[in-house]
Amino acid sequence: MGLRYHYNSTTCKYEPIVVSPGLFVKQGFRFLGISFLIGLIGLLYYNYRFPFLDETHRLEENNILKTEWQVLQLNLEKASLQLARLENNDDNNFRVILGMEPLSSTQREAGVGGREKASAEIIYPLIKSAVDFSEKIKNRLTVEAQSMVELKKQWVSKQKQWAARPAIQPINNKELIHLYMVYGARLHPLLGYVRPHNGLDFAAPANSPIYATGDGVVVYADGGTTYGNVVFVNHGYGFETRYGHMTHYIVSVGQKVKRGQVLGYVGNTGLSGGYHLHYEVLYQGKFVNPISFFQHDLNNSEYEKLIALGHQEDVALD
């Protein structure tokens, strides 16, 4: 290695540079320090711009988890809205139709507080909030499922009750000649004195079919009374119907009948002033006017025909 020189202005000569051991060490440490500092800055910059591979993977996984979490949160919100619509239909439609009281907010939120304790140990607010939200939905679903069971039971009961209600005409309008709407006390056409007339008289051709006006059980079927050949049907729920003056009946005591089923045929038996059906409805053992029931089963034209065929001032046939 060649010598290095420097100009000495005092002696006006070039003199060789002599490096002492101390100066060499000092300059060496300075060089190493500067190199280390440059390397450290470079390493930090590299790590900032280019993270470690496993950290990169974790960042990618976190981004995927965030996306999936957002999708999950969105699905929970959609499920909550759909459940709210079902709860609204339950309270304001189904229960109203079936005559049931709507569930209160307290009933629908029952047990939520206890279930929220399950998330008490979760330290991440985002996860804790979602867990609480899902638990509330789960609880609401449980309450709604129980409500649906109650609605089903009530629906079955109401179907039976509606089917049993005497809600149609016992004589078809096509067969009906005249409807005598005299109800209450009146002068009997054959006996000649005033007595109760607890039903309506449907004049129709002989042997016109007579229909059960609701589901029920035949509790009486006999002849030889003032009703002539008569059938009594117990519909349950406090209702009973009676059909009198038949030519003959085709049902027997204890037989179950359906609404619209033929019980017998129009006749003129018993104390009767002509071929007709005497029809009565009882509720809780008391007579009620039958027209209050079957008129709701008719459309406008059928109802108008029924009114045209009936006159309040007419004299009953029995």
C-alpha positions as CSV (number, residue, x, y, z in Angstrom):
1,M,0.0,0.0,0.0
2,G,1.4,3.4,-1.0
3,L,2.0,6.2,1.4
4,R,-0.3,9.1,1.6
5,Y,1.0,12.7,1.9
6,H,-0.2,16.0,3.0
7,Y,1.2,19.5,2.4
8,N,2.7,21.2,5.5
9,S,2.4,24.9,5.1
10,T,4.9,25.6,7.9
11,T,7.7,23.7,6.3
12,C,6.4,24.1,2.8
13,K,6.9,20.4,2.2
14,Y,4.8,17.4,1.5
15,E,5.0,15.1,4.5
16,P,3.8,11.5,4.8
17,I,0.6,11.0,6.7
18,V,1.3,8.9,9.8
19,V,-1.8,7.3,11.4
20,S,-1.4,6.6,15.1
21,P,-3.0,3.5,16.6
22,G,-5.4,5.7,18.7
23,L,-6.5,7.7,15.7
24,F,-7.0,4.5,13.7
25,V,-9.2,3.0,16.3
26,K,-11.2,6.3,16.7
27,Q,-11.8,6.5,13.0
28,G,-12.7,2.8,12.8
29,F,-15.3,3.2,15.5
30,R,-16.7,6.2,13.7
31,F,-16.9,4.3,10.5
32,L,-18.6,1.4,12.2
33,G,-21.0,3.6,14.0
34,I,-22.0,5.4,10.9
35,S,-22.3,2.1,9.0
36,F,-24.5,0.6,11.8
37,L,-26.7,3.7,11.9
38,I,-27.2,3.6,8.1
39,G,-27.9,-0.1,8.2
40,L,-30.4,0.3,11.0
41,I,-32.2,3.0,9.2
42,G,-32.3,0.9,6.1
43,L,-33.6,-2.1,8.0
44,L,-36.4,-0.1,9.6
45,Y,-37.3,1.4,6.2
46,Y,-37.3,-2.0,4.6
47,N,-39.5,-3.5,7.4
48,Y,-41.9,-0.5,7.0
49,R,-42.2,-0.9,3.3
50,F,-41.8,-4.7,3.1
51,P,-43.2,-6.5,6.3
52,F,-42.3,-10.0,7.2
53,L,-44.0,-12.8,5.3
54,D,-45.9,-14.1,8.3
55,E,-47.1,-10.6,9.2
56,T,-48.2,-10.2,5.6
57,H,-50.2,-13.4,5.9
58,R,-51.8,-12.2,9.1
59,L,-52.7,-8.9,7.6
60,E,-54.4,-10.7,4.6
61,E,-56.2,-13.0,7.0
62,N,-57.4,-10.1,9.1
63,N,-58.7,-8.3,5.9
64,I,-60.6,-11.5,4.9
65,L,-62.0,-11.9,8.5
66,K,-63.2,-8.3,8.4
67,T,-64.9,-8.8,5.1
68,E,-66.6,-12.0,6.4
69,W,-67.6,-10.3,9.6
70,Q,-69.2,-7.5,7.7
71,V,-71.2,-10.0,5.7
72,L,-72.2,-11.8,8.9
73,Q,-73.3,-8.5,10.5
74,L,-75.3,-7.7,7.4
75,N,-77.0,-11.1,7.4
76,L,-77.9,-10.7,11.1
77,E,-79.5,-7.3,10.4
78,K,-81.5,-8.8,7.5
79,A,-82.6,-11.7,9.7
80,S,-83.7,-9.2,12.4
81,L,-85.7,-7.2,9.9
82,Q,-87.4,-10.3,8.5
83,L,-88.2,-11.5,12.0
84,A,-89.6,-8.1,12.9
85,R,-92.0,-8.4,9.9
86,L,-93.1,-11.8,11.1
87,E,-93.6,-10.5,14.7
88,N,-95.7,-7.6,13.3
89,N,-97.9,-10.0,11.3
90,D,-98.2,-12.2,14.3
91,D,-99.4,-9.4,16.6
92,N,-101.4,-7.3,14.2
93,N,-102.8,-9.8,11.8
94,F,-102.8,-13.4,13.0
95,R,-103.7,-12.7,16.6
96,V,-106.3,-10.2,15.7
97,I,-108.0,-12.6,13.3
98,L,-107.9,-15.4,15.9
99,G,-109.1,-13.1,18.8
100,M,-105.8,-13.3,20.7
101,E,-103.9,-10.6,22.5
102,P,-100.6,-9.5,20.9
103,L,-97.4,-10.3,22.8
104,S,-95.9,-7.4,24.7
105,S,-92.3,-6.2,24.2
106,T,-91.5,-7.6,27.6
107,Q,-92.7,-11.0,26.5
108,R,-90.8,-10.9,23.3
109,E,-87.6,-9.8,25.0
110,A,-87.9,-12.3,27.9
111,G,-84.6,-13.9,28.9
112,V,-82.4,-11.6,26.8
113,G,-80.5,-10.2,29.8
114,G,-79.5,-13.6,31.0
115,R,-78.2,-14.6,27.6
116,E,-76.2,-11.4,27.2
117,K,-74.1,-12.6,30.2
118,A,-72.6,-15.2,27.8
119,S,-70.6,-12.4,26.1
120,A,-69.5,-10.7,29.3
121,E,-65.9,-12.2,29.0
122,I,-65.4,-11.1,25.4
123,I,-63.0,-8.1,25.3
124,Y,-63.3,-7.1,21.7
125,P,-66.2,-4.6,21.3
126,L,-67.0,-5.6,17.7
127,I,-67.3,-9.3,18.5
128,K,-69.2,-8.6,21.8
129,S,-71.8,-6.5,20.0
130,A,-72.4,-9.1,17.3
131,V,-72.7,-11.9,19.9
132,D,-75.2,-9.9,21.9
133,F,-77.2,-9.1,18.7
134,S,-77.2,-12.7,17.6
135,E,-78.4,-13.8,21.1
136,K,-81.3,-11.4,21.0
137,I,-82.3,-12.7,17.6
138,K,-82.1,-16.3,18.9
139,N,-84.3,-15.4,21.8
140,R,-86.8,-13.6,19.6
141,L,-86.9,-16.6,17.4
142,T,-87.6,-18.9,20.4
143,V,-90.5,-16.6,21.5
144,E,-91.9,-16.5,18.0
145,A,-91.7,-20.2,17.6
146,Q,-93.7,-20.7,20.8
147,S,-96.2,-18.1,19.6
148,M,-96.6,-20.0,16.3
149,V,-97.4,-23.1,18.3
150,E,-100.1,-21.2,20.2
151,L,-101.4,-19.7,16.9
152,K,-101.7,-23.2,15.4
153,K,-103.6,-24.5,18.3
154,Q,-105.9,-21.5,18.3
155,W,-106.3,-21.8,14.5
156,V,-107.4,-25.5,14.7
157,S,-109.8,-24.6,17.5
158,K,-111.2,-21.7,15.5
159,Q,-111.6,-23.8,12.4
160,K,-113.7,-26.3,14.3
161,Q,-115.7,-23.4,15.9
162,W,-116.3,-21.7,12.5
163,A,-117.2,-25.0,10.9
164,A,-119.7,-25.7,13.7
165,R,-121.3,-22.3,13.5
166,P,-124.7,-22.4,11.7
167,A,-123.6,-20.1,8.9
168,I,-125.5,-21.1,5.7
169,Q,-129.1,-21.4,4.6
170,P,-130.8,-24.8,5.2
171,I,-132.6,-24.5,1.9
172,N,-130.8,-23.5,-1.3
173,N,-132.0,-20.2,-2.9
174,K,-132.6,-22.2,-6.1
175,E,-135.2,-24.3,-4.3
176,L,-136.6,-21.5,-2.2
177,I,-140.2,-20.3,-3.1
178,H,-140.7,-18.0,-0.2
179,L,-139.1,-17.1,3.1
180,Y,-141.5,-16.3,6.0
181,M,-139.4,-14.0,8.2
182,V,-142.0,-13.9,11.1
183,Y,-140.0,-14.4,14.3
184,G,-141.4,-14.2,17.8
185,A,-145.0,-14.2,19.0
186,R,-147.6,-14.7,16.3
187,L,-151.1,-16.2,15.6
188,H,-150.7,-19.9,14.8
189,P,-152.5,-20.5,11.4
190,L,-153.9,-23.9,12.5
191,L,-154.4,-23.6,16.3
192,G,-155.9,-20.1,16.1
193,Y,-154.1,-18.5,19.1
194,V,-150.9,-16.6,19.7
195,R,-147.8,-18.7,20.5
196,P,-144.1,-18.2,20.0
197,H,-142.6,-18.7,16.6
198,N,-138.9,-19.3,17.3
199,G,-137.7,-19.8,13.8
200,L,-138.0,-19.0,10.1
201,D,-140.2,-20.9,7.6
202,F,-138.6,-21.7,4.2
203,A,-141.3,-22.6,1.6
204,A,-139.9,-25.0,-1.0
205,P,-141.2,-27.8,-3.3
206,A,-141.8,-31.1,-1.6
207,N,-138.7,-33.3,-1.2
208,S,-136.3,-30.3,-1.7
209,P,-133.1,-31.2,0.2
210,I,-132.5,-29.7,3.7
211,Y,-128.9,-29.0,4.6
212,A,-127.0,-29.0,7.9
213,T,-126.0,-25.4,8.5
214,G,-122.8,-26.3,10.4
215,D,-120.8,-29.3,11.6
216,G,-122.3,-31.1,14.5
217,V,-123.8,-34.3,16.0
218,V,-127.5,-35.4,15.5
219,V,-129.0,-35.4,19.0
220,Y,-132.6,-36.0,18.1
221,A,-134.4,-37.5,15.0
222,D,-138.0,-38.4,15.4
223,G,-141.6,-37.9,14.1
224,G,-145.1,-37.5,15.4
225,T,-144.5,-34.2,17.2
226,T,-145.8,-30.7,16.3
227,Y,-142.7,-30.4,14.3
228,G,-143.6,-33.6,12.4
229,N,-140.4,-35.4,11.3
230,V,-137.7,-33.3,13.0
231,V,-133.9,-33.4,13.4
232,F,-131.9,-31.6,16.2
233,V,-128.2,-31.0,15.6
234,N,-125.8,-30.0,18.4
235,H,-123.0,-28.0,16.9
236,G,-121.0,-27.4,20.2
237,Y,-119.8,-24.0,21.3
238,G,-123.3,-23.4,22.6
239,F,-125.1,-23.8,19.2
240,E,-128.0,-26.0,18.3
241,T,-130.2,-26.1,15.2
242,R,-133.6,-27.7,14.6
243,Y,-135.2,-28.7,11.3
244,G,-138.9,-29.5,11.2
245,H,-141.8,-30.8,9.0
246,M,-139.6,-33.0,6.9
247,T,-141.2,-35.7,4.7
248,H,-138.4,-37.9,6.1
249,Y,-134.9,-37.6,7.5
250,I,-131.9,-39.6,6.4
251,V,-129.7,-39.2,9.5
252,S,-129.7,-40.9,12.9
253,V,-129.0,-40.0,16.5
254,G,-125.3,-39.8,17.3
255,Q,-124.3,-39.4,13.7
256,K,-121.7,-36.7,12.9
257,V,-122.7,-34.3,10.1
258,K,-120.9,-31.7,8.1
259,R,-122.0,-28.3,7.0
260,G,-123.9,-28.7,3.7
261,Q,-124.7,-32.4,4.3
262,V,-128.3,-33.4,3.5
263,L,-130.3,-34.2,6.7
264,G,-133.7,-34.9,5.0
265,Y,-136.3,-33.4,2.7
266,V,-138.9,-30.7,2.8
267,G,-142.3,-32.0,3.8
268,N,-145.7,-31.0,5.4
269,T,-145.7,-33.2,8.5
270,G,-146.9,-32.2,12.0
271,L,-148.7,-28.9,12.6
272,S,-147.9,-27.4,9.2
273,G,-149.9,-25.2,6.7
274,G,-147.9,-26.2,3.6
275,Y,-144.7,-27.7,2.3
276,H,-141.8,-25.9,4.1
277,L,-139.0,-26.2,6.5
278,H,-139.3,-24.7,10.0
279,Y,-135.7,-23.8,11.0
280,E,-134.5,-22.7,14.5
281,V,-131.2,-21.7,16.0
282,L,-130.4,-21.8,19.7
283,Y,-127.4,-20.3,21.4
284,Q,-126.7,-21.2,25.0
285,G,-130.2,-22.7,25.2
286,K,-132.0,-19.6,24.0
287,F,-133.7,-19.0,20.7
288,V,-132.1,-16.5,18.3
289,N,-133.2,-15.2,14.9
290,P,-131.6,-17.5,12.3
291,I,-131.3,-14.7,9.7
292,S,-128.5,-13.2,11.8
293,F,-126.3,-16.1,10.8
294,F,-126.9,-17.3,7.2
295,Q,-127.2,-13.9,5.6
296,H,-123.5,-13.4,5.8
297,D,-122.9,-16.5,3.6
298,L,-124.7,-14.9,0.6
299,N,-123.5,-12.6,-2.1
300,N,-125.3,-9.4,-2.9
301,S,-127.6,-10.9,-5.5
302,E,-128.5,-13.9,-3.4
303,Y,-129.2,-11.7,-0.4
304,E,-131.4,-9.4,-2.5
305,K,-133.3,-12.5,-3.7
306,L,-133.7,-13.7,-0.2
307,I,-135.1,-10.4,1.0
308,A,-137.4,-10.2,-2.0
309,L,-138.8,-13.7,-1.1
310,G,-139.4,-12.7,2.5
311,H,-141.9,-10.2,4.0
312,Q,-142.1,-9.4,7.7
313,E,-145.9,-9.1,7.6
314,D,-146.4,-12.6,6.3
315,V,-148.1,-15.2,8.4
316,A,-146.0,-18.2,9.3
317,L,-146.8,-21.7,8.0
318,D,-146.7,-23.2,11.5
